[in-house]
Amino acid sequence: MIEFRPIFFVIGILLSMLGTAMLVPAVADAATDNPDWSVFLASAFVTLFVGGTLILTTRASFNNLVVRQAFILTTLAWVAMAAFGALPFAFSNLGLSYTDAFFEAMSGVTTTGSTVITGLDTAPPGILLWRALLQWLGGIGIIVMAISILPLLQGGGMQ
């Protein structure tokens, strides 16, 4: 039987980091008097709430991660980061459906750089900053977080 608590614990930490990162474009939009700041604030609240709930409900002492848990963790982490990273795109004034917003977030998290946003030159600064942050989180941030989180779970380098 697979133990899912360590998987959801790490996903909770990743979602909490993502929710905290959503506050940066909220500040940028508030500084430029763009109304999208409330979208980022609401998305950050939802993401932090779900991430904090996952952390609080799954914290316990864990054994080493097995290979099966590592594969499930990787898959669920990509999907969860893209699903919650899509919230600002879906709720903003860009007129994107959630499917397009999910594609935009997944392209950011996977650092492919593809976009479905038309008129990217005239997009609000918060959206542009959020796209850049997703690229950064996908490129180096997830690697650094995984390296810093896995030792807390006694996950060895062999996995």
N, C-alpha and C positions, 0 to 999 in steps of 0.2 A: 504494500500500500504506500502510495506517495504521500509524503507530508507536505501540505501546501502552505503551512504557516510561514516558513522562511521565504517562499516565493512571494506571497502577498506582502510580507514585511518589506522586502526590497522594493517592490512596486510602489508601496506606500511612500517610501523614502524618495523614490524617483519622482512621483507625482507631487510631493511636497516641494521638491526643488523646482519642478516645472511651474507650480503655482506661484512660488516666490519670484521666478523669472518673469512671470506675467505682470508683475507690479512695475517693472522697468518701463515697458511701453505705456502703461497707464500714467506714469509720471511724465513721460515725454508728451503724450497727448494732452494732459492737463496743462503743461507748460505752454503749449501752442494753442490753447483754447479750442481743441478739437473735441467734439462730443463723444468720440469713441473711448475716452478714458473710462467711462462707466462700464463699457463692454469688457474691457480688460480687468477691471476691478471685480465685476461679477464672475467672470471666468476664473479669476484667481481664487475667489472665495470658494467656488464649487470645487475646484481642483484641490485646494488646500484642505477642504472639508473631507473629501473622499480619501486623500492621501493620509491625513491625520487619523481618520477612522481606521484605515487599514493598519497603520502603525500601532495604534493603541489596542486593537483587537487581536493582533497576531504576535505581539511581543512576548517572547519567552526564550529560554535557552534552547539553542538549536544544535544539532549535530552537524557533521560535515554535509555539504551538498553533494548529492549523487549526480551522476551524469544525466539521468532522466529529469531531475529537478532543474538542472542548468539549462537544458533544452527548453523546458516549459517556461522558465524564467525569461529566457531570451525572447521567445515568441510573444509572451504576454507583455513584456516590457515595451517592445516595439509597438504593439497594437494600442496599449494603454497611453503611451506618450503621444501617439498620433491622434487618438480619439479625444483626449483632453486638450491637446495643442490645437485642435481644429475649432474649439469653441469660440475664440475671438474672431476667427475668419467667418464663421457661420453667423454670429450675432452682429457683426459690423455692418456698415452701410454699403458694403461691396456688392451685395445681392447674390452671394454664393449659396448654393444649396449645401446641406451638410456633407453630401458626397464629394462635391468639389472642395469643400473646406478640409475634409479628411485627406483628399489627394494632396492638397497644398501642404498640410501638416506632415504627411508621410514623406513627401518629397523633401521637406526640410529636415526631418529627423534622419532620413537616410542620406542626406546631403547630395541628392541628385540635382537639385536646383530647378526642376521642372515647375511650371506654373500654369494655372488656369485663370489667373487674374488678368483681365483686360485693362488696359490703361494703367499699367504699373507705374508709369512716370508721374501720374497724378494721384497715386494712392496716398492715404494719410501717413504721416511720419510714424505713428505707432504701429501700423500694419507692416511698414517696411522694416522697422526695428524688430518686430516680432518674427518676421521671416528670417532676418539675420541671426537672431538669437536661436531660432530652431536649427538653423544650419550649424551654428557653433555648438549647441547642445548635442546635436547628432554627431558632429565630427569628433570633437575632443572631449566634450563634457561627459558623455555616457561612458567613454573609456576611463576617464579619471574617476568618475563616481563608482564604476564597477571595481576598479583597482582599490579604492578606499573602502568600499562596503564589503566586498567578499572576505577580506581578512576578519571582519567582525563576526562573520558567520563560520569561521574556521574553514573556509573554502580554500583548498590547496591549489597550487599552480598546476597540478596534474589534471584538474578538471577543466 
